[in-house]
Amino acid sequence: MASWSDFAADEPRLADGIRLLLQQYGPGFGYLATVRADGGPRVHPVSPVITDDGLYCFVINSPKRRDLERDGRYALHSFPAEESDDEAYVAGQARPVTDDATVARLALASRAAPHADWRLFEFTVDVAMLARREQAGAGSSGERPGGPAVQVWLDPAGANPEAVAHPARRGRRAGRHVRAA
């Protein structure tokens, strides 16, 4: 499980592209997928906080927070862009932040409501993906002849390529790499 800073140090251009899409409207904005107690997916809009130190999210007392506290697996997807069909995706494990100084620093910087019942989680990065599509021109369908340009990064301690498509098949470890599709 790599931290955001580990991932960003390994693939700075990919991390910058993901950060730009998650922060395209100012503060972070995306969709957080968690795992319900019955194993089904749950999706919520959230405001992720990206710093040089990590990828974080303040989560109020809600079903999504209970999901993260119980299971920890998450996927975060960028909000659709108005000017393109580009998209970003990050998945890994959420863990509660217990360091009071970190919580206070991020709460102040993010203007998190001081009296709300929220908890701060740090999101590790097992998989990161960025898909870029060319803008449609006059008479163009908007797609590249070969489809979108896709970059995928896998943490060596996280998912292997088969596990990205089939989470139940986790096991063999993959090395860090970026591939373009």
Backbone torsions as a table, in degrees:
resi	resn	phi	psi	omega
1	MET	NA	107.6	-179.2
2	ALA	-87.4	146.4	172.2
3	SER	-77.7	165.5	175.4
4	TRP	-57.2	-41.6	-178.2
5	SER	-65.6	-36.6	175.0
6	ASP	-62.1	-48.2	178.7
7	PHE	-59.7	-48.0	-177.8
8	ALA	-64.1	-34.2	177.2
9	ALA	-69.4	-35.1	-179.2
10	ASP	-76.4	-38.7	-177.4
11	GLU	-137.5	72.2	-173.9
12	PRO	-61.0	-38.5	-179.3
13	ARG	-68.2	-39.4	177.4
14	LEU	-66.1	-45.2	178.2
15	ALA	-60.9	-41.5	177.9
16	ASP	-62.7	-41.3	178.8
17	GLY	-63.7	-40.5	178.3
18	ILE	-67.6	-43.8	179.5
19	ARG	-60.3	-43.2	179.9
20	LEU	-60.6	-41.2	179.2
21	LEU	-70.4	-38.2	178.8
22	LEU	-70.7	-25.2	-178.9
23	GLN	-111.4	22.5	-175.7
24	GLN	-63.7	-21.9	-179.4
25	TYR	-108.5	20.2	-178.1
26	GLY	107.3	-114.2	176.8
27	PRO	-61.8	161.3	-179.5
28	GLY	-57.5	145.1	178.7
29	PHE	-152.7	126.9	179.2
30	GLY	-167.1	-173.4	178.2
31	TYR	-112.9	127.5	179.3
32	LEU	-102.3	123.3	174.3
33	ALA	-102.5	131.6	176.5
34	THR	-125.2	175.3	-178.8
35	VAL	-109.4	118.5	177.3
36	ARG	-66.5	165.1	179.1
37	ALA	-60.0	-29.9	179.4
38	ASP	-85.5	4.5	177.7
39	GLY	92.5	-8.4	179.7
40	GLY	-78.8	165.1	179.6
41	PRO	-82.8	152.5	173.1
42	ARG	-135.0	132.7	-177.4
43	VAL	-124.7	135.0	-178.8
44	HIS	-140.1	146.9	169.8
45	PRO	-74.4	141.6	179.2
46	VAL	-143.0	169.5	175.6
47	SER	-118.2	88.0	179.5
48	PRO	-67.4	151.6	178.7
49	VAL	-114.5	119.7	179.3
50	ILE	-112.2	123.6	175.7
51	THR	-124.6	176.6	175.4
52	ASP	-64.5	-24.1	-177.7
53	ASP	-85.5	-29.0	-175.3
54	GLY	-178.8	178.8	175.6
55	LEU	-111.3	120.1	-172.8
56	TYR	-129.3	165.4	173.7
57	CYS	-153.8	130.7	171.2
58	PHE	-83.4	126.6	-176.7
59	VAL	-125.4	121.3	179.6
60	ILE	-73.5	168.3	177.5
61	ASN	-63.8	109.4	-171.6
62	SER	-163.1	170.6	175.6
63	PRO	-56.8	-37.8	-179.1
64	LYS	-65.4	-36.6	178.1
65	ARG	-66.5	-42.4	177.9
66	ARG	-62.8	-37.1	175.5
67	ASP	-59.5	-48.0	-178.2
68	LEU	-65.3	-37.9	179.3
69	GLU	-68.3	-33.7	-178.1
70	ARG	-83.1	-44.3	-170.6
71	ASP	-118.0	-37.1	176.2
72	GLY	80.9	-23.4	179.7
73	ARG	-68.8	140.2	179.9
74	TYR	-145.8	162.8	166.5
75	ALA	-138.7	138.5	-179.7
76	LEU	-123.9	126.5	-177.9
77	HIS	-122.2	139.8	179.5
78	SER	-65.2	152.8	173.9
79	PHE	-72.0	144.3	-179.0
80	PRO	-57.5	135.3	178.1
81	ALA	-79.2	147.0	178.6
82	GLU	-76.0	-32.0	-172.4
83	GLU	-97.4	-5.3	-177.9
84	SER	-157.3	176.0	174.0
85	ASP	-105.3	19.7	178.7
86	ASP	-63.8	150.6	178.9
87	GLU	-148.4	152.9	178.6
88	ALA	-129.9	148.7	-177.0
89	TYR	-146.4	136.8	175.7
90	VAL	-136.9	140.1	177.8
91	ALA	-141.9	152.1	179.1
92	GLY	172.7	-139.0	-178.6
93	GLN	-119.4	139.3	174.0
94	ALA	-98.8	138.3	175.9
95	ARG	-136.9	140.4	-179.1
96	PRO	-63.8	141.9	175.5
97	VAL	-92.2	122.5	-177.1
98	THR	-108.6	-7.0	179.3
99	ASP	-76.3	112.5	-175.9
100	ASP	-59.4	-36.7	-179.7
101	ALA	-65.9	-41.7	178.1
102	THR	-65.0	-45.4	179.1
103	VAL	-59.3	-47.7	-178.5
104	ALA	-63.7	-43.0	-179.9
105	ARG	-62.2	-46.6	-178.8
106	LEU	-71.9	-34.8	177.5
107	ALA	-63.8	-42.8	178.7
108	LEU	-65.8	-48.1	-178.2
109	ALA	-65.0	-32.2	-176.7
110	SER	-96.8	-1.1	-177.3
111	ARG	55.5	41.9	176.8
112	ALA	-69.4	133.9	-178.5
113	ALA	-56.5	122.4	-173.6
114	PRO	-67.6	-24.5	-176.1
115	HIS	-105.8	7.8	177.8
116	ALA	-78.5	152.6	178.0
117	ASP	-87.7	74.6	179.4
118	TRP	-116.0	161.7	174.9
119	ARG	-129.9	142.3	178.8
120	LEU	-92.6	131.4	175.7
121	PHE	-119.0	143.2	168.9
122	GLU	-101.3	136.5	179.3
123	PHE	-103.6	121.6	173.2
124	THR	-80.6	166.4	-176.3
125	VAL	-120.7	109.1	172.8
126	ASP	-94.3	-36.6	-177.8
127	VAL	-138.6	135.7	174.0
128	ALA	-133.2	138.0	-177.1
129	MET	-140.4	139.5	175.8
130	LEU	-133.2	125.6	177.6
131	ALA	-117.3	126.1	179.0
132	ARG	-117.7	135.9	178.2
133	ARG	-123.5	140.5	177.7
134	GLU	-68.3	148.1	176.3
135	GLN	-68.9	147.0	177.9
136	ALA	-70.6	131.6	175.1
137	GLY	-102.0	-178.4	179.1
138	ALA	-60.8	120.3	178.1
139	GLY	77.8	6.2	-179.4
140	SER	-99.9	149.6	179.0
141	SER	-78.5	-12.5	-179.4
142	GLY	91.8	-11.6	179.5
143	GLU	-99.1	146.3	172.1
144	ARG	-67.6	153.5	179.1
145	PRO	-53.3	-36.7	179.9
146	GLY	-97.8	9.3	-177.5
147	GLY	96.5	-171.3	-177.7
148	PRO	-70.8	156.5	172.3
149	ALA	-84.5	120.1	-175.2
150	VAL	-120.2	131.8	173.6
151	GLN	-116.3	134.2	178.8
152	VAL	-129.4	133.9	176.2
153	TRP	-119.0	133.2	177.9
154	LEU	-120.5	132.4	176.5
155	ASP	-73.0	136.5	-178.2
156	PRO	-62.8	-25.4	178.9
157	ALA	-94.7	0.8	-176.6
158	GLY	-105.8	-137.2	-174.1
159	ALA	-73.1	149.6	170.8
160	ASN	-95.5	168.6	-175.7
161	PRO	-55.5	-37.4	178.6
162	GLU	-69.4	-33.9	-178.6
163	ALA	-69.8	-25.6	176.6
164	VAL	-62.9	-43.9	178.9
165	ALA	-82.0	-30.7	-175.9
166	HIS	-133.8	86.3	-176.0
167	PRO	-56.0	-26.7	-179.0
168	ALA	-70.3	-14.0	-176.3
169	ARG	-95.9	21.6	-179.8
170	ARG	-61.3	151.6	179.6
171	GLY	166.8	-88.2	-179.7
172	ARG	-58.9	138.2	-178.3
173	ARG	-89.6	142.6	177.9
174	ALA	-101.8	158.3	173.4
175	GLY	-88.2	161.4	177.0
176	ARG	-67.8	133.7	176.0
177	HIS	-165.1	162.4	173.3
178	VAL	-122.7	136.0	176.4
179	ARG	-127.9	148.4	176.7
180	ALA	-109.0	134.2	-179.7
181	ALA	-102.3	NA	NA
